[in-house]
Structure formats: C-alpha cells, structure tokens
Amino acid sequence: MLFNTFEFWIFLLGVLLLVHLLPHRGQNRVLLVASYLFYAAWDWRFLFLLFLSTVVDFVAAHFAGPSRSTRTRKGAVAISVVVNLGILGVFKYYDFFVTGLCELVGAGSTEVWLLGVVLPVGISFYTFQSIGYTVDVYRERLPCQRSFLDFSLYVSFFPQLVAGPIERAERLLPQIEKPRRVTAEGLESGAWLIAWGLFKKVFIADALAHPVDAVFATGDPTGPCVYLALVAFAVQIYCDFSGYTDIARGVSRWLGFELMENFDRPYVAASPAEFWRRWHISLSTWLRDYLYVPLGGNRRGRASTYRNLFLTMVLGGLWHGARLNFLLWGLYHGLLLALQRAFLGKAEPGATRRGRVVGVVVTFHLTLLGWLLFRVETMQQLGRMVRGLAFSWEFSGAATRILITMVPLVVPLLVVEIVQGRARTSEIFPRPGWPARAFVFGLLLSAVLLLNRGASTPFLYFQF
Amino acid sequence: MTHDVTTTGFFRELARFLSWRTLPSLLLMALALELLARASPFLVGKYVHQPFLRSVRRPELLAEPEYTDREVTFFVNERGARGSLSRRGAPRIAILGSSTSADSQLRQDESMGERIGARLGGVPVDNYASDGSFHRETALVLEELAGSGERYEVAIVMTEFHEEPASDHERRAFRYWGQWAPRDGWIQADWLLSARIEVQVRREPRVDGILKAFGLIGPSEQEGYWERVRGERERRLSGGIPYSDAVPSFDEDRVERIREAARRIFVPARALADEVLFLCQPIAYDEDELEGVSERWCRLRPAPDDPNKVRSNRSMALEVREKNRLMAEVAIEMGVRVFDLDAGIRPHLKETDDLFYDRWHFLPRGADLAGRLVADELLRVVPERIRARILLESRARRSP
C-alpha cells in the first residue's frame, strides 16, 4: 500500500475516523491493528518477522534493565542484536554472501545454496528501531516498557514502518504512552507536509526517474548525459525519500504524533561530515550512537578513528542492500570522512562565505560520485558510466533534453528550500496569507493529480 | 492509568477550519486545479516528443492468450523513440508503424530494430512505432516528426490499415505516445490537447473525469481496447466455434481509403528520410494450412459473411495480404521502396513455430530473422551514398 495510491488514503481515512473517535487505549489498539494490516498489504507472510522482532526486544529489554546483573543485561542485549541482525542476515544478506563465497572458492553453481527469498519491506528500519530500544534500556536512557501493546505499536507504527524515519524509543514511546492532542495548526501543517511530500515524490522524483533510467540503461552514454543524469538522480533520490518522510510526518501529525526530521537540505552541506548531519538523519545518528561511538568513536587515536569511520560507513552502505555497489558507496563515504578529518580536523569549511560556497560545490560533486556508486546495478554499468564521464565529452541532443526535463522540475524544489533556508523554518510555505496558501496548496495537489507519469511507482527506500 | 477517557480533540480542531474562509479557499484550490489542467497539455508536450519514457508492458494487459509469461520494460531516448541516446553525426534509421514494428512484448536486445542496427554494425535505430496503433497513428507520428525537422538516412514503415473513427486514433496517438498525458481536470476541455482533436471531440462535464483524475479508471479510449474478451480462450479451446474463410470485401471505396491512407503515410515519410522502405506486414500463415481453422490470433473476430461465425486464419491472412498489396502499389507509385517481409519470412514458417506468438507479433527468433532480412535488404537497395555512411559508422563503432 503506497502513500501515492488511492487505497492508502481510503485506509487512512478509516483509521483517522476510528482513532479520533476512541479513547487513548482504544486509539493505540486501532493503530496497532492498522499497522499490521498496512504491513500485511505488502505480504502477510512476513508479519511473523515483525512480530518476532517485537517479542524478542520486548523480552530482552526486561532483562537489560538496571535491576539485573551485568551478565544478564549484556546477554539480553546480545540476544536482541543477534536475533535482529540474524533476521536481517538471512533475509537480506544471506544470498549475497553465499554467492560471493562460492565465487571466491570457485564452487560453480550457487543455485542450490541460495534461499531466493523476497526481501521483506521495511526490515532494515524496524530491526534497527527495535535494537535501538533494547540498547537504550541497557544504557539506562529509558525505562523498560511494561505494555506489550505500546511497544508493538512503537515497532510497527505504520506511517514510518517501511521507510523510516528510524525513531528513537525515547521520542516515540512517550507519545504512544500519553494521551495525544491534535491542534488545528498541526492538522494544517500536516496537510502541507503531505501535499509537499506527494509533490516531491510524484511530480519531481518519478519524472526525473525517466531520464536517469534511460541514461543508465544506455550502452554508450556521453559525459554530459552521465553528469546530468547524476544530478537528476541526486534530486530524484532526495525528493523520493524526503517526500516519503514528509508524508509520514504529515500523516503522523494528523494522528497526534510528531516524528523526527530526516533531512535538512542535504545539498547545501559544505563538507561530507555536514552532509551526513543533513542526509537520512535518523540512520546517520543511529549509526553514530549505536555503532561508531561504541566502537570507540574518535577517542582512541587517529588509526582507531579512521577504522571506526570506515566500519560505520561500510555497514551504513550495506544497510541499504546486499550489493557490491552499496559496499563501495559506504567505503567511498568512509574515505571522504577520513580525508576530511585528516586534512581539516574538526574544522568545517564554512567559516567564510566564499569558503562555504566552494565547500557546497565540492561536496555536492563528491556526493554525485557517491550516487553513481549507489545507483549502478553492475560493475559493467559502472565502467560504462565512468568511461562516459572521463572520455566522452560531446554535448548531444540527449543532454540538452535531460536539462530541459530537469529544470521545470527542480525549480519549485529550489524555491521552497531557499525560502525555508532564509526563514530558518521547515514550514513549506510559511509567510503569505490564506488566499496564496490555498492557491499554492491547490497547485501542489493538482500537479500530483494531473501531471503524474502514469502508474504509482514504489518509493526507492522501500527496497532497503 | 486514567487516560482511557481522553480523546485527541480532532473533530473539534477540524471544525475550526470551518470559517468564512473555507469556501473561498476551496474555490481558490479548484481554480488552481483548473488552471493547471488547462496549462498541462502545453507543459508536457504533445504527440511524439515525450523523452525518456520508461514503458512497462505487462502481459495481463494484453489480449494474447498464448504469450503471458513475461513483463518487458524498455526506455525511449530523448526523441521519444525506442532506441539508444543520440550520438552526434551518426547516421540513423527510423522505424514507424504499429505493434509488430514496435516490437511489442520484446526486450530491447531482442527487438527487430536492435537486430537491424546490430546487423548494420551498430547503426542507431529509433523506433517510433507504437503498440496498439494503426495507419492513422503512424501518419500522425510521421507528420509530427517531419514537421519537427528531424532527418534520417532511412525510414522503415510497416503499419496496418484499420478502419475506426479518426478521432479515436488522434486521441490514442496522443495518449500512447504521450504516456505522460495530463489527465482531465474537472472542468478542463479535452480539445486543449490538440487543434486537430478540437474538431473531433467535444468535452462534457462528467463523473469519469473525476475518477480518472484520481487514477481510478484509465483514459476511456483505452477501455475495451486492451481488455480480454471474456470467455474467448475457453470458447476457442472448446472447439465449438464455427469458422469462416470469407474475406471482407475490397470494394472501390475501401480500396481508395487504403490508398489514401498509404499516401498520407508516404508523403511525410519521404520528407523525414532520404530513403523510405515499406515493409509488407508478415503473418504466420501459409497456403498449405487447413481451411476453416483459427488459432493463436490476437482475438476472435466476427466473420464478414455470418455474424455467428468467426474469421479463420485464411480469412485474416488473405485480408492482410491484400492490404499489403494495395499499400505497396501506392508506395511504388510514390517512389518508395517495398520489401515483402511477409514473403521473406514465409519459407521459414515450416522450420519452426517460434517466430510469432500470435501469428503476427514477433517472438525473439522472429524479430531476429526479420531484422536480418531487412538489414540485408537495406544494404542491397539503399543508394551507395547512404550505404557508405552506414558502413563508415559501422567501422567507427567497431574500432576502439
């Protein structure tokens, strides 16, 4: 059930009516059932994984609290990590590693060893969210949850179940436990988030997917085509993923919840480190708090810091999927972060206006190279793209057409983000009076309805 | 816990939106919708030029009962044609026509266009043919292309003459080629799509416009077009269908309509390319086949002599061949080269059943055979000047 399908909005209408008619405990029960139904709409067979992850962490957290012995607590955390990563390992990585291993030892056909299971939607998001809760209880940052119903809702809350943000228990659980209030302002800002999210997904991301896919599918792309396709992909993946997050946040506001912001205008980052503070914030902070810091962070000398950066980013890359290109993407970003630390230390290249502009331009282009690694499906494709970028700089009609396609799609995004940046707000259309707001709101929804390019396409991050 | 009596206050807060501003706000939103609906045809372009389309052909949408096991995704280039992105200075071949030319249900690497290009050493082939279209769509696309200033070394045309109201085809050409066609607004007039359509189609305010806007139903001109005819497969398998070999009559009027359709195609084709090659539509039927049998055609069609019977293979084949002959006659009169692909493929029908999936749409092996035959014909008949350019490109592509 995609956010950009009619079925979802019918489903949401039913959930809204039921939830807001009921008292608090009833609301949570309805939301839990709705969340499981939402997930079952993808594939009911994988509900048991969601339930397994929920049960394991609910129980593990009871043994990870401060009242238990250190050994028991560590054992509980270990069980949580092993079970959740085990689920991920089997369903997401097993085939990848078996294939790689068989190729390494020259075992010939790998068919008999492969499971060939479909990747359960959202598995990377809810397993990380579950693990985070148990570790937080172990670290005594929050008490153990007593209500299985509330905890189940925390793991499965449908607006953010399949593509995040990966919410922290300390933020989301209190909102589940306590009665929620909905305000007129929350309803309005939620509507804006939903309209803007849909616009970004349907109008911008889905339209940009066409030239990007065409260039990546072509046998001998020219340099300008590859470069423009990478720029288009950068905008596409940002609008696709942040569009999902905006819709999730808007829907949550309608339900009385406040989810974290997952993006903060990432392409104005002036350094790779800043990029990761602005891009997929819930994952990058999760990796920082539950992986980089426990590994030692930057506290144990240079070599250890670089190792930790590489490890964190490689695992962050592999989190996206069991493919060589994600591994390379993680390595590449680990390298960028290590280089930044080696040459700039903790200084950021944004001290002066000129430094910031240069930093933004350089970081954006470094990010583009990263997106090339992220987007390719085979190493042969990577070779073709790199060859085009390096050796084939003739400006063809195709490049012009990509540019013509991109400009009208990117302009609305730029306008909104510039306004947001200047006003220092995440509101979509903050200042004008109600007539202008009503008109622009109508335009956003109309563009989604009238100018979409056909059938609903899944959000890119659903595959992770 | 005492939370059980607490609700969110959603409905009370929602009621706060109901003020004197509500109605003007809704009107402004409707105005925005209408403005965008009116502007959208100009924003997304018309006819052919929908660049970078990603098209997915799903078997369940098709009527063919015998070929249901694959989903095919293909891309079009910046000119709205199925083929690779452009390279400056390279000679190019264009293919125009209906579903057989469009390589319906074939991957790009299996397609006839790709096989022609490969046989000629890597010459880019732009395939503008579209699935579900006929001679009128082919003419519209050709006129659009020729008018846009595009030029090709060779244009290959293979299309079917089909008698339906012109307006259906004009709208369909827009829809199919556009794919990114703006959907109807509540008040938007269809005539905004095209001046030509203005003459043919009048808009009426209607409920299905709203349903379409929400994607609940597809564009009406597709309805019934792609849908399977219920029970057809069962009827066919039951063996209880009476067949007729009768062929619809080719009276003077009909012959003239076919000739006129051919003229409408070949005039812009000649403006588009230095050399035009008309291909006679191949069909998997040879004269040794039994009379009165029908199988593996796209769908059963009523016989012209008896509405209680359906048309046999022979009936279909003879009609197609007669239409081929009439169009080829006009082609020759207009100086367009003709290649009888049907005759070229016929000897191979005895060797294998793997050339067509429904007797006139190619399987990969059929597309490969057709590609080889057409490429060889091109190398044989096109003038030396064009052949030299193609071979030069071929050598350039082979060298590192």
Contacts between the chains, C-beta under 8 A, distances in Angstrom:
chain1	res1	chain2	res2	distance
A	5	B	215	8.0
A	6	B	214	5.6
A	6	B	215	6.2
A	6	B	216	6.4
A	16	B	10	7.4
A	19	B	8	7.4
A	19	B	10	7.9
A	20	B	7	6.6
A	20	B	8	5.3
A	20	B	10	3.6
A	20	B	11	6.3
A	21	B	7	7.4
A	22	B	7	7.1
A	23	B	3	7.2
A	23	B	4	4.7
A	23	B	5	5.6
A	23	B	6	6.0
A	23	B	7	6.0
A	24	B	3	4.1
A	24	B	4	6.2
A	24	B	6	5.1
A	24	B	7	7.7
A	25	B	1	7.9
A	25	B	3	6.7
A	25	B	4	5.2
A	26	B	4	7.8
A	27	B	7	8.0
A	27	B	8	7.3
A	178	B	3	7.2
A	179	B	3	4.9
A	179	B	6	3.9
A	179	B	8	7.6
A	180	B	8	5.4
A	181	B	8	6.0
A	181	B	9	5.8
A	182	B	8	4.5
A	182	B	9	5.8
A	182	B	10	4.6
A	182	B	13	5.4
A	183	B	9	7.9
A	183	B	13	5.7
A	184	B	13	4.5
A	184	B	14	7.6
A	184	B	16	4.3
A	184	B	17	6.6
A	186	B	13	7.8
A	187	B	10	7.8
A	187	B	13	6.0
A	187	B	14	6.6
A	187	B	17	7.5
A	188	B	17	7.8
A	207	B	180	7.8
A	209	B	54	7.0
A	210	B	51	7.6
A	210	B	52	3.8
A	210	B	53	6.2
A	210	B	54	5.3
A	210	B	75	7.8
A	211	B	51	7.1
A	211	B	52	4.2
A	213	B	52	7.4
A	213	B	54	5.2
A	213	B	75	6.1
A	214	B	51	7.9
A	214	B	52	4.3
A	214	B	54	7.2
A	214	B	75	4.4
A	214	B	76	7.2
A	214	B	77	6.6
A	214	B	78	7.8
A	214	B	85	6.9
A	215	B	85	7.0
A	217	B	75	5.0
A	218	B	75	7.9
A	218	B	77	7.9
A	218	B	84	5.4
A	218	B	85	4.9
A	219	B	84	6.3
A	220	B	84	7.3
A	220	B	87	7.4
A	221	B	85	6.5
A	222	B	85	7.5
A	222	B	87	7.6
A	225	B	85	6.1
A	254	B	10	8.0
A	256	B	8	4.9
A	256	B	10	7.7
A	394	B	87	7.8
A	394	B	88	5.6
A	396	B	85	6.8
A	396	B	86	5.1
A	396	B	87	6.4
A	396	B	88	5.6
A	397	B	78	5.7
A	397	B	79	7.4
A	397	B	86	4.9
A	398	B	77	6.5
A	398	B	78	4.2
A	398	B	85	3.9
A	398	B	86	5.3
A	400	B	78	7.7
A	401	B	51	4.8
A	401	B	52	7.5
A	401	B	78	3.6
A	401	B	79	7.9
A	402	B	52	7.5
A	402	B	78	7.2
A	405	B	51	6.3
A	405	B	52	6.6
A	408	B	43	7.4
A	434	B	21	5.6
A	434	B	25	6.5
A	435	B	24	7.2
A	435	B	25	7.7
A	435	B	28	6.0
A	438	B	21	8.0
A	438	B	24	7.4
A	438	B	25	3.9
A	438	B	26	7.8
A	438	B	28	4.2
A	438	B	29	5.7
A	439	B	28	4.7
A	439	B	29	7.2
A	439	B	31	7.0
A	439	B	32	5.2
A	440	B	32	7.6
A	441	B	29	6.3
A	441	B	32	7.9
A	442	B	28	6.1
A	442	B	29	3.1
A	442	B	30	6.9
A	442	B	31	7.0
A	442	B	32	3.1
A	442	B	33	5.8
A	443	B	32	4.4
A	443	B	35	7.9
A	443	B	36	6.2
A	445	B	29	7.2
A	445	B	33	7.5
A	446	B	32	5.5
A	446	B	33	4.1
A	446	B	36	4.3
A	446	B	37	7.0
A	446	B	185	7.5
A	447	B	36	6.3
A	449	B	33	7.5
A	449	B	183	6.7
A	449	B	213	5.1
A	449	B	214	7.1
A	450	B	33	7.5
A	450	B	36	5.7
A	450	B	37	5.5
A	450	B	40	5.3
A	450	B	182	5.1
A	450	B	183	5.3
A	450	B	185	6.4
A	450	B	213	7.0
A	451	B	36	7.4
A	451	B	40	5.8
A	451	B	43	6.9
A	451	B	44	6.7
A	451	B	180	7.7
A	451	B	182	6.1
A	452	B	183	7.9
A	452	B	215	7.9
A	453	B	179	6.9
A	453	B	180	4.6
A	454	B	179	6.2
A	454	B	180	7.2
A	455	B	56	7.9
A	456	B	215	7.7
